[in-house]
Amino acid sequence: MTAAVYHLPDDVSVQRRQRWLAVGLSVLLHGLLALFLLGNRMSTPPPPPQIQTLETRLITLPPPPEKVPPAPAPEPVVEKPKPKPEPKPDPKPKKADVAWERPEPKPKPEPDPEPEPEPEPVSEPETPPQPQQKVAETAAAEPARPAFVPEQVAASDLQSSYRPLSKAPPDYPRRALMRDVEGDCTVTYTVNKAGKVEELAVVKGDCHPLFEKPSLAAARQFRYSPHKIDGKAVAVTGVRNTFHYKLR
């Protein structure tokens, strides 16, 4: 089988080529134009935002007007009183106007002056007593108050030594006897208002340890006569007694 091949004339093929060439050029130009326009849009920066400025002005107020003190009221004008005209003396009557002249009366004899009465003695008013006198009179009228009596006194303030009425010697410690120990022991205490001993304590450094208990026991049995001030019994503090322990 044989195929038939048709050949177009040369003029027709040339026209087709020109037509496609024109279409291609047109498309190319439009593409270039589109790229150019798009590039211009992208390269052109957006306009900067407009910054709105707000202007403020400081207005200086004028200083307030100074207050003017009101003018003082004018003092009232006091008119000086006009001097009164002195009355004119009456004119003396002339002798021609007098009908007659009166005879001048004869002077009467003056009586003897009466003796003046003696002035009565005037009693002077009594002066009120002064405040100091009142205080002295009041103090004299009030009874004498009793002097303040303290509740207790120190043994060192007493003029004489405060000695007990009864004083039994302490027992000699057995341990001190076995060791042949001798010594002294000073005890301090308070004598109450009844004359009894309380608040006992050993003076540190003035008592051998073996003699502390018997010394306190002996001092607790002491009895004193109550010390009195103005008839009132008071306690005596700081009373001391020293016990001597010696072997014969």
C-alpha positions in Angstrom: 0.0 0.0 0.0 1.4 3.2 -0.9 0.9 6.4 1.2 0.2 9.6 -0.4 2.1 12.7 0.9 0.7 16.1 0.3 3.1 19.0 0.1 1.8 22.5 0.9 2.9 25.3 -1.2 5.8 27.4 0.0 3.7 30.6 0.4 1.4 29.0 2.9 4.2 27.7 5.1 5.9 31.0 5.1 2.7 32.8 6.3 2.3 30.3 9.1 5.8 30.8 10.3 5.4 34.6 10.3 2.1 34.3 12.1 3.7 32.1 14.9 6.7 34.4 15.1 4.4 37.4 15.6 2.5 35.6 18.3 5.7 34.6 20.0 7.1 38.1 19.9 3.8 39.5 21.2 3.8 37.1 24.1 7.5 37.8 24.8 6.8 41.6 24.9 3.9 41.2 27.2 5.9 39.1 29.5 8.7 41.6 29.6 6.3 44.4 30.2 4.6 42.5 33.0 8.0 41.7 34.6 9.0 45.4 34.3 5.8 46.6 36.0 6.0 44.0 38.8 9.7 44.9 39.4 8.8 48.6 39.7 6.1 47.8 42.2 8.4 45.7 44.4 11.3 48.2 44.2 9.2 51.2 45.1 9.2 51.4 48.9 5.9 52.1 50.6 5.5 55.7 51.7 6.6 56.3 55.3 3.8 56.7 57.8 2.9 60.2 58.6 3.8 61.1 62.1 1.3 63.4 63.7 2.9 65.9 66.1 1.0 67.5 68.8 2.3 70.8 69.9 1.8 71.9 73.5 2.5 75.3 74.8 2.9 76.2 78.5 0.8 79.3 79.2 2.2 81.3 82.1 -0.6 82.7 84.1 -0.1 86.3 85.3 0.5 86.6 89.1 -2.6 87.3 91.1 -3.0 90.9 91.9 -1.7 91.9 95.2 -4.4 92.7 97.7 -4.3 96.3 98.5 -5.2 96.9 102.2 -8.3 99.1 102.5 -7.6 102.6 103.3 -8.0 103.4 107.0 -11.2 105.1 107.8 -10.7 108.8 108.5 -10.8 109.7 112.1 -13.8 111.7 113.0 -13.0 115.3 113.4 -13.8 116.4 116.9 -14.6 120.0 117.0 -13.2 121.9 119.9 -15.9 123.4 122.1 -16.1 127.0 121.6 -15.3 129.0 124.8 -18.5 130.4 126.3 -18.5 134.1 126.5 -17.9 135.4 130.0 -20.9 137.1 131.4 -20.5 140.8 131.6 -20.8 142.2 135.2 -23.8 144.3 135.9 -23.0 147.9 135.9 -22.8 149.4 139.4 -25.6 151.8 140.1 -24.5 155.4 140.2 -25.0 157.5 143.3 -27.7 159.4 141.6 -29.7 156.2 141.1 -29.5 155.3 144.8 -32.6 156.6 146.7 -30.7 156.8 150.0 -27.7 155.6 151.6 -28.0 152.9 154.2 -26.2 153.4 157.4 -23.4 150.9 157.9 -24.2 148.6 160.9 -21.9 148.8 163.8 -19.7 145.7 164.3 -21.0 143.4 167.0 -18.6 142.4 169.8 -17.2 139.1 169.1 -18.1 136.4 171.7 -15.4 134.6 173.6 -14.3 131.5 171.6 -15.6 128.2 173.0 -13.0 125.7 174.1 -12.5 123.1 171.5 -13.4 119.6 172.6 -10.6 117.2 173.0 -10.3 114.7 170.1 -11.4 111.2 171.1 -8.8 108.5 170.7 -9.3 106.7 167.4 -9.0 103.0 167.7 -6.7 101.5 164.9 -8.2 98.7 162.9 -6.8 95.3 163.8 -4.5 94.1 161.0 -5.4 90.6 159.8 -2.8 87.9 160.7 -0.2 87.2 158.1 0.0 83.8 156.4 3.0 82.8 158.4 1.2 83.6 161.6 -1.7 81.5 160.5 0.6 78.6 159.7 2.2 78.9 163.1 -1.1 79.1 164.9 -2.4 76.1 162.9 0.7 74.1 163.7 0.3 75.0 167.3 -3.3 74.0 167.3 -2.7 70.6 165.6 -1.5 67.8 167.9 2.1 66.6 167.4 2.2 63.8 164.8 4.3 60.7 165.8 7.7 60.5 164.1 8.1 57.9 161.3 9.2 54.6 162.7 10.8 52.2 160.2 9.9 48.5 160.0 13.5 47.4 160.5 16.9 48.7 161.3 20.4 47.4 160.7 22.4 46.1 163.6 25.3 48.4 162.5 23.1 51.5 163.1 22.5 50.5 166.8 24.6 52.5 169.3 25.1 49.4 171.5 25.7 45.8 170.6 22.6 43.7 170.2 23.1 40.6 172.4 20.8 37.6 172.9 19.0 36.9 176.2 19.8 33.2 176.0 22.7 31.8 174.2 23.5 28.0 174.3 26.9 26.8 173.0 26.9 24.6 169.9 27.8 20.9 169.9 31.4 20.1 168.8 31.3 18.1 165.6 32.4 14.5 166.0 34.5 14.5 162.8 36.3 17.7 164.1 37.0 15.9 167.4 38.5 12.9 165.6 40.7 15.1 163.5 41.6 17.5 166.3 40.3 20.4 164.2 39.8 23.8 165.8 38.4 27.0 164.3 35.8 29.8 164.3 32.4 30.2 162.4 30.6 33.5 161.9 26.8 33.4 161.3 24.6 36.4 160.2 20.8 36.6 160.7 17.8 38.8 161.4 16.0 39.2 164.7 12.3 39.8 164.0 9.9 41.9 166.0 9.2 39.0 168.5 12.9 38.6 169.2 13.3 35.3 167.3 16.1 34.5 164.8 15.4 34.0 161.1 17.1 34.3 157.7 20.3 32.7 158.9 23.4 32.4 156.7 27.1 31.5 157.2 29.6 34.2 156.3 31.8 32.7 153.6 35.5 32.6 154.4 34.8 33.0 158.1 33.6 29.5 158.9 35.2 26.0 158.7 33.0 23.6 156.7 32.8 21.2 159.7 31.4 23.9 161.9 28.6 25.3 159.6 25.7 23.0 160.6 26.2 23.2 164.4 26.7 27.0 164.3 23.4 27.5 162.4 21.6 25.1 164.7 22.8 27.0 167.8 22.1 30.5 166.4 18.5 29.4 165.5 17.8 28.8 169.3 18.9 32.3 170.3 16.3 34.6 171.9 16.5 38.4 171.9 14.6 41.2 173.6 12.6 43.0 170.8 14.2 46.2 169.8 11.8 49.2 170.1 11.8 52.7 168.6 9.3 55.2 170.2 7.6 52.2 171.8 7.2 50.3 168.6 9.0 46.9 168.0 11.1 46.8 164.8 13.2 44.0 163.2 17.0 44.1 163.4 18.9 42.9 160.3 22.6 42.0 159.8 23.1 40.6 163.4 26.4 38.6 163.6 27.6 36.0 166.0 31.0 34.2 165.9 31.3 30.7 167.5 34.8 29.6 168.6 35.6 25.9 168.5 38.6 24.9 170.7 39.8 21.6 172.2 40.9 21.6 175.8 
